């Protein structure tokens, strides 16, 4: 089953859910602000994405400013902060059959599950 890492305040996440429901794609929705990823889960997601933490860091996020981040922090620190402040992590993220993708644009997640975009 497709796992979505999203937040309901994100327009892109809401649009993705509409697309999945339109196409009747079963999914598990994880509201990452209410159920943050652990450090090991952030590491796993990054591995599945084939990206580093700097690649998925939301530099325009409020937490980025409040924590006075530069984006040059060590990977381990960014991963820890993404676990503590989930909005630092890009979204939506779709995980399916050992692969993951950032759903920007949302149709990328449809392609991940084998549907035409």
Protein Blocks (a to p, Z undefined) as FASTA:
>chain_A
ZZddddfkbmklmmmmmmmmmnopacddddfklmccdfklmmmmmmmnopafklmccfkb
mklmmnopghlacfklmmmmmmmmmmlpgcddddeehiacddbdfklmmmmnopaZZ
